[in-house]
Amino acid sequence: MFPVLYSTMGKFTIFAIVVIGVVWGYGIYTDVESVYIPSCPIKKITDFDCPTCGTQRQIHDLLMGDFRSAISHNPFTLLSVLYLLLIVRQMKKKSKSTVNIILNLCFLLCYILWGILRNVYDL
């Protein structure tokens, strides 16, 4: 039975299923304040939130199905994921246009602004 499953699904699909299972199990059996989830080194050193602070809590909440709480931890992360998907799409096309450079610079500017604004206005 398993050789048939292995040949029809492929290595990548089986790998993806195993990774999803491990991540889901990790989300189920760990707490957000667990020692297995490291804290942000920038937050520890400077007491400022970096632009990606809250991403681990967000992933944990998404695994638990708490979407409202996940968005509240760091809404910029969701935009970043969409942007990364766009980048992957552009990489498959292998296009290096001026638009890509402008998009990358805009994302970098938004990333820096988010890091500043979330600390100034306590977002």
Phi, psi and chi 1 to 4 in degrees:
 res  aa     phi    psi   chi1   chi2   chi3   chi4
   1 MET       -  -43.4  178.3  179.7  171.1      -
   2 PHE   -68.4  -37.0  -71.3  112.8      -      -
   3 PRO   -61.9  -36.2  -24.9   32.9      -      -
   4 VAL   -65.6  -44.6  172.3      -      -      -
   5 LEU   -60.7  -42.5  177.0   70.4      -      -
   6 TYR   -66.0  -40.7 -176.7   73.6      -      -
   7 SER   -74.4  -32.0   64.4      -      -      -
   8 THR   -82.4  -33.4   51.6      -      -      -
   9 MET   -86.8  -34.5  -67.8 -179.4   67.5      -
  10 GLY    89.8  159.1      -      -      -      -
  11 LYS   -64.4  -41.9  -67.2  178.2 -176.6  178.6
  12 PHE   -65.1  -41.6  178.7   75.3      -      -
  13 THR   -64.2  -43.7  -53.4      -      -      -
  14 ILE   -64.6  -42.2  -68.0  173.4      -      -
  15 PHE   -59.9  -44.1  176.8   74.7      -      -
  16 ALA   -62.9  -41.2      -      -      -      -
  17 ILE   -63.7  -42.1  -69.8  170.4      -      -
  18 VAL   -64.7  -44.7  168.8      -      -      -
  19 VAL   -62.5  -44.8  167.2      -      -      -
  20 ILE   -61.7  -40.9  -71.0  169.8      -      -
  21 GLY   -63.7  -42.1      -      -      -      -
  22 VAL   -66.5  -44.6  167.2      -      -      -
  23 VAL   -63.9  -42.8  168.3      -      -      -
  24 TRP   -63.3  -43.9 -179.2   74.7      -      -
  25 GLY   -62.7  -38.9      -      -      -      -
  26 TYR   -61.9  -41.9  179.1   75.6      -      -
  27 GLY   -66.6  -37.1      -      -      -      -
  28 ILE   -71.1  -43.7  -67.0  -70.9      -      -
  29 TYR   -98.8    5.9  -65.1  110.7      -      -
  30 THR  -119.3  152.4   58.4      -      -      -
  31 ASP   -99.2  155.3 -173.6   20.5      -      -
  32 VAL   -61.7  -33.8  176.6      -      -      -
  33 GLU   -91.2   16.9  -58.1  -60.4  -34.6      -
  34 SER   -69.6  157.7  172.5      -      -      -
  35 VAL   -72.6  -14.7  -65.5      -      -      -
  36 TYR   -79.4  -14.6  -60.4  112.3      -      -
  37 ILE  -103.8  108.9  -61.4  178.3      -      -
  38 PRO   -69.8  149.9   24.2  -30.6      -      -
  39 SER   -87.1  162.1   59.1      -      -      -
  40 CYS   -70.4  125.3  177.0      -      -      -
  41 PRO   -67.4  -32.8   18.1  -25.3      -      -
  42 ILE   -65.4  -41.5  -66.2  173.8      -      -
  43 LYS   -64.8  -40.3  175.6   83.4  171.1  171.7
  44 LYS   -66.2  -40.1  -86.2 -171.7  159.9 -175.0
  45 ILE   -80.5  -45.8  -66.1  170.4      -      -
  46 THR  -104.9  -14.0   64.2      -      -      -
  47 ASP    65.9   18.1 -156.4   31.6      -      -
  48 PHE  -107.1  150.1  -70.9  117.9      -      -
  49 ASP   -82.1  127.6  -70.3  -27.0      -      -
  50 CYS   -78.2  167.5   72.1      -      -      -
  51 PRO   -60.6  -21.8  -25.8   34.2      -      -
  52 THR  -104.4    5.0   58.0      -      -      -
  53 CYS   -59.6  135.3  -85.3      -      -      -
  54 GLY    99.4   -5.2      -      -      -      -
  55 THR   -67.3  -40.3  -56.6      -      -      -
  56 GLN   -64.8  -42.3  -69.8  178.0  -18.5      -
  57 ARG   -64.6  -36.0  -68.6 -175.2  -56.7  -99.3
  58 GLN   -64.7  -45.9 -175.1  177.4   48.2      -
  59 ILE   -62.3  -41.9  -68.3  170.1      -      -
  60 HIS   -61.2  -45.1 -174.5  -90.1      -      -
  61 ASP   -66.0  -36.5  -73.4  -16.9      -      -
  62 LEU   -64.4  -39.4  -74.7  172.8      -      -
  63 LEU   -65.8  -29.8  -70.5  171.2      -      -
  64 MET   -85.3   -8.1  -61.9  -66.3  105.7      -
  65 GLY    86.5   10.8      -      -      -      -
  66 ASP   -94.7   82.1 -170.7    2.0      -      -
  67 PHE   -70.6  -36.5  -61.8  106.7      -      -
  68 ARG   -63.4  -45.1 -177.8  172.0  -71.4  162.7
  69 SER   -67.3  -36.3  178.9      -      -      -
  70 ALA   -62.6  -42.9      -      -      -      -
  71 ILE   -66.9  -34.6  -69.1  172.0      -      -
  72 SER   -69.4  -24.6   71.5      -      -      -
  73 HIS   -68.2  -45.3  -72.2  -57.2      -      -
  74 ASN  -163.8   91.7 -169.1  -13.3      -      -
  75 PRO   -66.4  -22.6   18.5  -26.5      -      -
  76 PHE   -66.2  -28.9 -173.3   73.5      -      -
  77 THR   -61.9  -39.5  -56.2      -      -      -
  78 LEU   -64.2  -39.2  -64.4  177.5      -      -
  79 LEU   -65.2  -35.7  -65.0  173.4      -      -
  80 SER   -65.7  -39.4  -61.8      -      -      -
  81 VAL   -63.5  -43.5  168.9      -      -      -
  82 LEU   -61.8  -40.5  -66.6  174.2      -      -
  83 TYR   -64.6  -42.6  178.8   73.4      -      -
  84 LEU   -63.5  -37.2  -71.4  174.9      -      -
  85 LEU   -63.1  -38.5  -69.2  174.4      -      -
  86 LEU   -64.2  -40.7  177.5   69.7      -      -
  87 ILE   -64.0  -43.4  -69.0  -64.5      -      -
  88 VAL   -61.4  -41.1  167.7      -      -      -
  89 ARG   -62.1  -42.1 -176.3  173.0  173.8 -132.1
  90 GLN   -67.8  -34.4  -68.5  -63.8  -31.0      -
  91 MET   -67.4  -34.6  -73.6  173.8   63.2      -
  92 LYS   -66.0  -33.7  -74.4 -176.0  178.9  179.5
  93 LYS   -77.3  -16.9  -69.5 -178.6  178.5  178.9
  94 LYS    57.0   40.1  -64.1 -178.5 -179.0  178.0
  95 SER  -101.3  134.0   63.9      -      -      -
  96 LYS  -123.4   78.0  -65.7 -174.9  178.1 -176.0
  97 SER  -102.3  174.2   66.1      -      -      -
  98 THR   -65.3  -31.0  -50.2      -      -      -
  99 VAL   -61.7  -41.0  174.1      -      -      -
 100 ASN   -62.4  -41.8  -69.0  -19.0      -      -
 101 ILE   -64.0  -43.5  -64.9  170.6      -      -
 102 ILE   -64.4  -42.0  -67.7  170.7      -      -
 103 LEU   -62.0  -41.7  -79.6  174.8      -      -
 104 ASN   -64.3  -42.1  -71.4  -24.4      -      -
 105 LEU   -66.7  -39.0  -70.2  174.5      -      -
 106 CYS   -63.7  -41.4  -73.9      -      -      -
 107 PHE   -64.4  -43.2  179.6   77.0      -      -
 108 LEU   -61.5  -42.3 -179.1   62.5      -      -
 109 LEU   -62.9  -44.0  179.2   65.1      -      -
 110 CYS   -63.0  -39.1  -70.7      -      -      -
 111 TYR   -61.1  -46.5 -175.8   80.1      -      -
 112 ILE   -66.7  -44.4  -67.5  168.6      -      -
 113 LEU   -62.2  -40.7  -76.3  174.7      -      -
 114 TRP   -61.7  -41.7  171.1 -111.7      -      -
 115 GLY   -62.7  -36.9      -      -      -      -
 116 ILE   -74.3  -49.7  -66.3  168.9      -      -
 117 LEU   -64.5  -36.2  -69.5  175.1      -      -
 118 ARG   -69.0  -22.6   78.3  178.0  -53.4 -172.6
 119 ASN   -90.8  -34.3  -72.6  -64.0      -      -
 120 VAL   -71.8  -46.1  170.6      -      -      -
 121 TYR  -101.5    9.3  -66.0  108.8      -      -
 122 ASP    55.5   50.9 -161.1   26.3      -      -
 123 LEU   -85.1      -  -58.1  173.0      -      -
